[in-house]
């Protein structure tokens, strides 16, 4: 594919991403009983669009004028940040829906009866953070929306999620901190 075709394709996929992000925002804000299947579709659609845009950006890079590289990278990162935020909103809505569904409440009651010291946290799928400064903003926006600002989670649960989403240098930085409420505050301050 030549540079012009790649740019057209990327512009089309950016438009799809923008439309999907608007749909997610509108649906989650307006409805208390958003269809879980629709949320899962949006989540997958946003992930697929992100992957396609990333592939197109990589293919376009050799064709971009050296003077325009910074602008192109900034625009790509802006879109990526918006996609990750929308994905975190969807994930947060799914987690919230799971929290309030009767089957989850029954499962939680059964789990707490059989093992009072173990809490099973819902699975979240967020982008991992390895310590790269360029990836911090998108990671923090997603993590903050799905976990940090979630008032139903304790600081220890938030710290558990944080540990799960860190890798490499970022994980090493908090590796020696015991799993406590105080250390969650310390960890996010590092």
Secondary structure in CASP SS format (residue, H / E / C, confidence):
PFRMAT SS
TARGET T0000
AUTHOR 0000-0000-0000
METHOD secondary structure of the structure
MODEL  1
X C 1.00
X C 1.00
X H 1.00
X H 1.00
X H 1.00
X H 1.00
X H 1.00
X H 1.00
X H 1.00
X H 1.00
X H 1.00
X H 1.00
X H 1.00
X H 1.00
X H 1.00
X H 1.00
X H 1.00
X H 1.00
X H 1.00
X H 1.00
X H 1.00
X H 1.00
X H 1.00
X H 1.00
X H 1.00
X H 1.00
X H 1.00
X H 1.00
X H 1.00
X H 1.00
X C 1.00
X C 1.00
X C 1.00
X C 1.00
X C 1.00
X H 1.00
X H 1.00
X H 1.00
X H 1.00
X H 1.00
X H 1.00
X H 1.00
X H 1.00
X H 1.00
X H 1.00
X H 1.00
X H 1.00
X H 1.00
X H 1.00
X H 1.00
X H 1.00
X H 1.00
X H 1.00
X H 1.00
X H 1.00
X H 1.00
X H 1.00
X H 1.00
X H 1.00
X H 1.00
X H 1.00
X C 1.00
X C 1.00
X C 1.00
X C 1.00
X H 1.00
X H 1.00
X H 1.00
X H 1.00
X H 1.00
X H 1.00
X H 1.00
X H 1.00
X H 1.00
X H 1.00
X H 1.00
X H 1.00
X H 1.00
X H 1.00
X H 1.00
X H 1.00
X H 1.00
X H 1.00
X H 1.00
X H 1.00
X H 1.00
X H 1.00
X H 1.00
X H 1.00
X H 1.00
X H 1.00
X H 1.00
X H 1.00
X H 1.00
X H 1.00
X H 1.00
X H 1.00
X H 1.00
X H 1.00
X H 1.00
X C 1.00
X H 1.00
X H 1.00
X H 1.00
X H 1.00
X H 1.00
X H 1.00
X H 1.00
X H 1.00
X H 1.00
X H 1.00
X H 1.00
X H 1.00
X H 1.00
X C 1.00
X C 1.00
X C 1.00
X C 1.00
X C 1.00
X C 1.00
X C 1.00
X C 1.00
X C 1.00
X C 1.00
X C 1.00
X C 1.00
X C 1.00
X C 1.00
X E 1.00
X C 1.00
X C 1.00
X C 1.00
X H 1.00
X H 1.00
X H 1.00
X H 1.00
X H 1.00
X H 1.00
X H 1.00
X H 1.00
X H 1.00
X H 1.00
X H 1.00
X H 1.00
X H 1.00
X H 1.00
X H 1.00
X H 1.00
X C 1.00
X C 1.00
X C 1.00
X C 1.00
X C 1.00
X C 1.00
X H 1.00
X H 1.00
X H 1.00
X H 1.00
X H 1.00
X H 1.00
X H 1.00
X H 1.00
X H 1.00
X H 1.00
X H 1.00
X E 1.00
X C 1.00
X H 1.00
X H 1.00
X H 1.00
X H 1.00
X H 1.00
X H 1.00
X H 1.00
X C 1.00
X C 1.00
X C 1.00
X C 1.00
X C 1.00
X C 1.00
X H 1.00
X H 1.00
X H 1.00
X H 1.00
X H 1.00
X H 1.00
X H 1.00
X H 1.00
X H 1.00
X C 1.00
END
